[in-house]
Amino acid sequence: MTSPEPVEDYLVMAWPAPWADADIMRTSGRLEHDLAHAAGAPQPQPSAPARSKEQEALRRRLLRG
């Protein structure tokens, strides 16, 4: 039996950040297995190189508008 109305809602927020381990709030063994063995699983990315003083000054100016 299916429901025409949504039965669950999720809020997913993402932002750029250096690679870190995932915080998993709740999961099942099946989901963990599927994620660990997914063919197209993303690989960790290296951290971005540090910005020069000039790049940081430009970034701050652009953010101020």
MOPAC internal coordinates of N, CA, C and O (Angstrom, degrees):
PM7 1SCF
backbone

  N    0.0000 0     0.00 0     0.00 0    0    0    0
  C    1.4586 1     0.00 0     0.00 0    1    0    0
  C    1.5335 1   108.67 1     0.00 0    2    1    0
  O    1.2310 1   120.44 1   -45.45 1    3    2    1
  N    1.3161 1   116.76 1   134.55 1    3    2    1
  C    1.4603 1   121.31 1   178.90 1    5    3    2
  C    1.5206 1   109.69 1  -116.00 1    6    5    3
  O    1.2310 1   121.67 1   -21.20 1    7    6    5
  N    1.3194 1   114.41 1   158.80 1    7    6    5
  C    1.4578 1   120.91 1  -179.84 1    9    7    6
  C    1.5230 1   109.06 1  -110.94 1   10    9    7
  O    1.2310 1   119.56 1   -46.33 1   11   10    9
  N    1.3403 1   118.44 1   133.67 1   11   10    9
  C    1.4620 1   119.96 1   177.22 1   13   11   10
  C    1.5346 1   112.09 1   -73.11 1   14   13   11
  O    1.2310 1   120.06 1   163.73 1   15   14   13
  N    1.3158 1   117.49 1   -16.27 1   15   14   13
  C    1.4669 1   122.28 1  -179.57 1   17   15   14
  C    1.5271 1   110.08 1   -98.97 1   18   17   15
  O    1.2310 1   119.90 1   -32.98 1   19   18   17
  N    1.3258 1   117.79 1   147.02 1   19   18   17
  C    1.4637 1   119.16 1   175.76 1   21   19   18
  C    1.5271 1   110.47 1   -62.05 1   22   21   19
  O    1.2310 1   120.90 1   -38.86 1   23   22   21
  N    1.3131 1   115.89 1   141.14 1   23   22   21
  C    1.4620 1   119.40 1   179.08 1   25   23   22
  C    1.5233 1   112.26 1  -108.74 1   26   25   23
  O    1.2310 1   120.34 1   169.91 1   27   26   25
  N    1.3243 1   116.96 1   -10.09 1   27   26   25
  C    1.4596 1   121.38 1   177.72 1   29   27   26
  C    1.5271 1   109.53 1  -143.19 1   30   29   27
  O    1.2310 1   120.89 1   -31.14 1   31   30   29
  N    1.3175 1   115.90 1   148.86 1   31   30   29
  C    1.4616 1   122.66 1   173.81 1   33   31   30
  C    1.5231 1   107.34 1  -127.00 1   34   33   31
  O    1.2310 1   120.80 1   -34.09 1   35   34   33
  N    1.3264 1   116.07 1   145.91 1   35   34   33
  C    1.4560 1   121.62 1   178.43 1   37   35   34
  C    1.5234 1   109.17 1  -132.49 1   38   37   35
  O    1.2310 1   120.88 1   -37.52 1   39   38   37
  N    1.3174 1   115.93 1   142.48 1   39   38   37
  C    1.4551 1   121.99 1   172.35 1   41   39   38
  C    1.5206 1   106.25 1  -113.95 1   42   41   39
  O    1.2310 1   120.60 1   -61.73 1   43   42   41
  N    1.3263 1   116.46 1   118.27 1   43   42   41
  C    1.4573 1   121.70 1   178.86 1   45   43   42
  C    1.5184 1   107.45 1  -116.79 1   46   45   43
  O    1.2310 1   120.73 1   -57.01 1   47   46   45
  N    1.3158 1   116.20 1   122.99 1   47   46   45
  C    1.4597 1   121.35 1   179.56 1   49   47   46
  C    1.5188 1   107.93 1  -117.72 1   50   49   47
  O    1.2310 1   120.63 1   -41.52 1   51   50   49
  N    1.3316 1   116.40 1   138.48 1   51   50   49
  C    1.4577 1   121.18 1   179.78 1   53   51   50
  C    1.5170 1   109.68 1  -138.18 1   54   53   51
  O    1.2310 1   120.68 1   -29.79 1   55   54   53
  N    1.3120 1   116.30 1   150.21 1   55   54   53
  C    1.4539 1   121.32 1   177.43 1   57   55   54
  C    1.5314 1   107.34 1  -155.44 1   58   57   55
  O    1.2310 1   120.14 1   -22.20 1   59   58   57
  N    1.3357 1   117.34 1   157.80 1   59   58   57
  C    1.4653 1   119.41 1  -179.91 1   61   59   58
  C    1.5281 1   110.59 1   -67.60 1   62   61   59
  O    1.2310 1   120.95 1   -45.40 1   63   62   61
  N    1.3018 1   115.79 1   134.60 1   63   62   61
  C    1.4646 1   121.16 1   178.77 1   65   63   62
  C    1.5189 1   108.49 1  -161.21 1   66   65   63
  O    1.2310 1   120.20 1   -22.24 1   67   66   65
  N    1.3185 1   117.23 1   157.76 1   67   66   65
  C    1.4594 1   119.18 1   175.13 1   69   67   66
  C    1.5261 1   109.97 1   -61.21 1   70   69   67
  O    1.2310 1   120.36 1   -24.31 1   71   70   69
  N    1.3329 1   116.91 1   155.69 1   71   70   69
  C    1.4514 1   122.22 1  -179.35 1   73   71   70
  C    1.5313 1   109.89 1   -59.30 1   74   73   71
  O    1.2310 1   120.57 1   -43.07 1   75   74   73
  N    1.3080 1   116.52 1   136.93 1   75   74   73
  C    1.4683 1   122.79 1   175.82 1   77   75   74
  C    1.5167 1   108.24 1  -148.59 1   78   77   75
  O    1.2310 1   120.78 1   -19.21 1   79   78   77
  N    1.3238 1   116.12 1   160.79 1   79   78   77
  C    1.4596 1   119.48 1   175.26 1   81   79   78
  C    1.5245 1   109.57 1   -63.32 1   82   81   79
  O    1.2310 1   120.94 1   -29.31 1   83   82   81
  N    1.3100 1   115.81 1   150.69 1   83   82   81
  C    1.4598 1   121.34 1  -179.19 1   85   83   82
  C    1.5209 1   110.43 1   -75.72 1   86   85   83
  O    1.2310 1   120.80 1   -34.51 1   87   86   85
  N    1.3142 1   116.07 1   145.49 1   87   86   85
  C    1.4617 1   121.95 1   170.61 1   89   87   86
  C    1.5136 1   106.88 1   -96.34 1   90   89   87
  O    1.2310 1   120.33 1   -68.45 1   91   90   89
  N    1.3172 1   116.98 1   111.55 1   91   90   89
  C    1.4591 1   121.06 1  -178.96 1   93   91   90
  C    1.5253 1   107.92 1  -103.65 1   94   93   91
  O    1.2310 1   120.94 1   -60.34 1   95   94   93
  N    1.3231 1   115.81 1   119.66 1   95   94   93
  C    1.4546 1   120.79 1  -177.97 1   97   95   94
  C    1.5353 1   111.56 1   -80.49 1   98   97   95
  O    1.2310 1   120.95 1   135.84 1   99   98   97
  N    1.3280 1   115.79 1   -44.16 1   99   98   97
  C    1.4554 1   120.68 1  -179.38 1  101   99   98
  C    1.5208 1   108.12 1  -158.16 1  102  101   99
  O    1.2310 1   120.52 1   -39.17 1  103  102  101
  N    1.3018 1   116.61 1   140.83 1  103  102  101
  C    1.4528 1   119.90 1  -178.93 1  105  103  102
  C    1.5228 1   109.18 1  -156.63 1  106  105  103
  O    1.2310 1   121.04 1    -3.18 1  107  106  105
  N    1.2935 1   115.61 1   176.82 1  107  106  105
  C    1.4607 1   120.90 1   175.83 1  109  107  106
  C    1.5252 1   108.60 1  -120.48 1  110  109  107
  O    1.2310 1   120.30 1   -18.70 1  111  110  109
  N    1.3167 1   117.03 1   161.30 1  111  110  109
  C    1.4539 1   120.95 1   178.30 1  113  111  110
  C    1.5165 1   111.95 1   -59.86 1  114  113  111
  O    1.2310 1   120.22 1   142.03 1  115  114  113
  N    1.3173 1   117.18 1   -37.97 1  115  114  113
  C    1.4676 1   121.19 1  -179.40 1  117  115  114
  C    1.5344 1   110.41 1   -64.84 1  118  117  115
  O    1.2310 1   120.65 1   134.97 1  119  118  117
  N    1.3274 1   116.37 1   -45.03 1  119  118  117
  C    1.4665 1   120.35 1   179.66 1  121  119  118
  C    1.5247 1   110.79 1   -63.04 1  122  121  119
  O    1.2310 1   120.15 1   136.26 1  123  122  121
  N    1.3254 1   117.32 1   -43.74 1  123  122  121
  C    1.4631 1   120.60 1   178.99 1  125  123  122
  C    1.5256 1   110.50 1   -60.06 1  126  125  123
  O    1.2310 1   120.23 1   136.03 1  127  126  125
  N    1.3176 1   117.17 1   -43.97 1  127  126  125
  C    1.4633 1   120.87 1   179.27 1  129  127  126
  C    1.5216 1   110.79 1   -62.18 1  130  129  127
  O    1.2310 1   120.41 1   132.71 1  131  130  129
  N    1.3284 1   116.82 1   -47.29 1  131  130  129
  C    1.4641 1   120.47 1  -178.98 1  133  131  130
  C    1.5201 1   111.74 1   -61.66 1  134  133  131
  O    1.2310 1   119.86 1   138.44 1  135  134  133
  N    1.3209 1   117.88 1   -41.56 1  135  134  133
  C    1.4663 1   120.85 1   179.74 1  137  135  134
  C    1.5267 1   111.24 1   -67.96 1  138  137  135
  O    1.2310 1   120.38 1   139.42 1  139  138  137
  N    1.3196 1   116.87 1   -40.58 1  139  138  137
  C    1.4606 1   120.43 1  -178.14 1  141  139  138
  C    1.5229 1   111.81 1   -68.23 1  142  141  139
  O    1.2310 1   119.96 1   152.49 1  143  142  141
  N    1.3195 1   117.69 1   -27.51 1  143  142  141
  C    1.4572 1   121.09 1  -175.56 1  145  143  142
  C    1.5271 1   113.19 1  -111.64 1  146  145  143
  O    1.2310 1   119.80 1  -163.30 1  147  146  145
  N    1.3085 1   117.98 1    16.70 1  147  146  145
  C    1.4677 1   121.25 1  -179.98 1  149  147  146
  C    1.5264 1   109.43 1   -67.51 1  150  149  147
  O    1.2310 1   120.76 1   -44.07 1  151  150  149
  N    1.3257 1   116.15 1   135.93 1  151  150  149
  C    1.4611 1   121.09 1  -177.85 1  153  151  150
  C    1.5284 1   111.71 1   -64.08 1  154  153  151
  O    1.2310 1   119.95 1   141.71 1  155  154  153
  N    1.3302 1   117.70 1   -38.29 1  155  154  153
  C    1.4603 1   121.08 1  -176.53 1  157  155  154
  C    1.5134 1   112.99 1  -101.93 1  158  157  155
  O    1.2310 1   120.10 1  -151.86 1  159  158  157
  N    1.3318 1   117.42 1    28.14 1  159  158  157
  C    1.4639 1   120.26 1  -177.87 1  161  159  158
  C    1.5250 1   110.01 1   -60.84 1  162  161  159
  O    1.2310 1   119.73 1   -47.24 1  163  162  161
  N    1.3365 1   118.11 1   132.76 1  163  162  161
  C    1.4686 1   120.17 1  -179.91 1  165  163  162
  C    1.5250 1   110.72 1   -66.90 1  166  165  163
  O    1.2310 1   121.10 1   -32.95 1  167  166  165
  N    1.3097 1   115.49 1   147.05 1  167  166  165
  C    1.4575 1   122.00 1   178.18 1  169  167  166
  C    1.5263 1   109.02 1   -97.29 1  170  169  167
  O    1.2310 1   119.75 1   -31.09 1  171  170  169
  N    1.3247 1   118.09 1   148.91 1  171  170  169
  C    1.4710 1   120.62 1   178.35 1  173  171  170
  C    1.5278 1   110.23 1   -56.87 1  174  173  171
  O    1.2310 1   121.13 1   -38.73 1  175  174  173
  N    1.3134 1   115.44 1   141.27 1  175  174  173
  C    1.4612 1   121.62 1   178.99 1  177  175  174
  C    1.5257 1   109.08 1  -103.95 1  178  177  175
  O    1.2310 1   119.91 1   -34.83 1  179  178  177
  N    1.3271 1   117.79 1   145.17 1  179  178  177
  C    1.4636 1   119.57 1   177.60 1  181  179  178
  C    1.5270 1   110.59 1   -67.13 1  182  181  179
  O    1.2310 1   121.18 1   -24.66 1  183  182  181
  N    1.3120 1   115.35 1   155.34 1  183  182  181
  C    1.4686 1   120.08 1   177.28 1  185  183  182
  C    1.5235 1   109.77 1   -64.20 1  186  185  183
  O    1.2310 1   120.87 1   -29.43 1  187  186  185
  N    1.3146 1   115.95 1   150.57 1  187  186  185
  C    1.4661 1   120.76 1   177.95 1  189  187  186
  C    1.5281 1   109.18 1   -68.33 1  190  189  187
  O    1.2310 1   120.11 1   -33.71 1  191  190  189
  N    1.3333 1   117.40 1   146.29 1  191  190  189
  C    1.4657 1   119.44 1   178.16 1  193  191  190
  C    1.5350 1   110.09 1   -65.98 1  194  193  191
  O    1.2310 1   121.04 1   -25.84 1  195  194  193
  N    1.3052 1   115.61 1   154.16 1  195  194  193
  C    1.4690 1   120.74 1   179.62 1  197  195  194
  C    1.5292 1   109.87 1   -64.22 1  198  197  195
  O    1.2310 1   120.65 1   -35.03 1  199  198  197
  N    1.3326 1   116.37 1   144.97 1  199  198  197
  C    1.4670 1   121.31 1   178.14 1  201  199  198
  C    1.5302 1   109.81 1   -80.32 1  202  201  199
  O    1.2310 1   121.39 1   -32.30 1  203  202  201
  N    1.3188 1   114.94 1   147.70 1  203  202  201
  C    1.4678 1   119.41 1   173.73 1  205  203  202
  C    1.5311 1   108.05 1   -75.49 1  206  205  203
  O    1.2310 1   120.70 1   -12.52 1  207  206  205
  N    1.3209 1   116.26 1   167.48 1  207  206  205
  C    1.4677 1   120.50 1   178.42 1  209  207  206
  C    1.5260 1   110.39 1   -60.41 1  210  209  207
  O    1.2310 1   120.52 1   142.12 1  211  210  209
  N    1.3402 1   116.62 1   -37.88 1  211  210  209
  C    1.4630 1   120.61 1  -179.64 1  213  211  210
  C    1.5369 1   110.39 1   -67.13 1  214  213  211
  O    1.2310 1   120.47 1   137.18 1  215  214  213
  N    1.3136 1   116.71 1   -42.82 1  215  214  213
  C    1.4678 1   120.10 1   178.41 1  217  215  214
  C    1.5246 1   111.02 1   -62.81 1  218  217  215
  O    1.2310 1   120.54 1   137.87 1  219  218  217
  N    1.3143 1   116.58 1   -42.13 1  219  218  217
  C    1.4630 1   120.11 1  -179.69 1  221  219  218
  C    1.5245 1   110.84 1   -66.20 1  222  221  219
  O    1.2310 1   119.84 1   140.26 1  223  222  221
  N    1.3293 1   117.90 1   -39.74 1  223  222  221
  C    1.4666 1   121.35 1   178.12 1  225  223  222
  C    1.5290 1   109.90 1   -63.30 1  226  225  223
  O    1.2310 1   120.20 1   136.48 1  227  226  225
  N    1.3359 1   117.23 1   -43.52 1  227  226  225
  C    1.4680 1   121.19 1   178.10 1  229  227  226
  C    1.5231 1   110.33 1   -63.23 1  230  229  227
  O    1.2310 1   120.15 1   135.59 1  231  230  229
  N    1.3210 1   117.32 1   -44.41 1  231  230  229
  C    1.4695 1   121.57 1   178.83 1  233  231  230
  C    1.5285 1   110.80 1   -57.31 1  234  233  231
  O    1.2310 1   120.43 1   133.44 1  235  234  233
  N    1.3347 1   116.79 1   -46.56 1  235  234  233
  C    1.4673 1   120.20 1  -179.75 1  237  235  234
  C    1.5344 1   111.79 1   -63.26 1  238  237  235
  O    1.2310 1   120.56 1   139.22 1  239  238  237
  N    1.3464 1   116.54 1   -40.78 1  239  238  237
  C    1.4620 1   120.71 1   178.53 1  241  239  238
  C    1.5289 1   110.46 1   -62.64 1  242  241  239
  O    1.2310 1   120.61 1   135.81 1  243  242  241
  N    1.3384 1   116.43 1   -44.19 1  243  242  241
  C    1.4722 1   119.73 1  -179.25 1  245  243  242
  C    1.5245 1   111.89 1   -66.24 1  246  245  243
  O    1.2310 1   120.29 1   143.52 1  247  246  245
  N    1.3165 1   117.06 1   -36.48 1  247  246  245
  C    1.4659 1   120.09 1   179.46 1  249  247  246
  C    1.5309 1   111.89 1   -68.56 1  250  249  247
  O    1.2310 1   120.53 1   149.69 1  251  250  249
  N    1.3320 1   116.59 1   -30.31 1  251  250  249
  C    1.4620 1   120.18 1   177.94 1  253  251  250
  C    1.5223 1   111.59 1   -71.19 1  254  253  251
  O    1.2310 1   120.72 1   154.43 1  255  254  253
  N    1.3426 1   116.22 1   -25.57 1  255  254  253
  C    1.4668 1   120.06 1   178.45 1  257  255  254
  C    1.4353 1   110.85 1    85.47 1  258  257  255
  O    1.2310 1   120.10 1   180.00 1  259  258  257

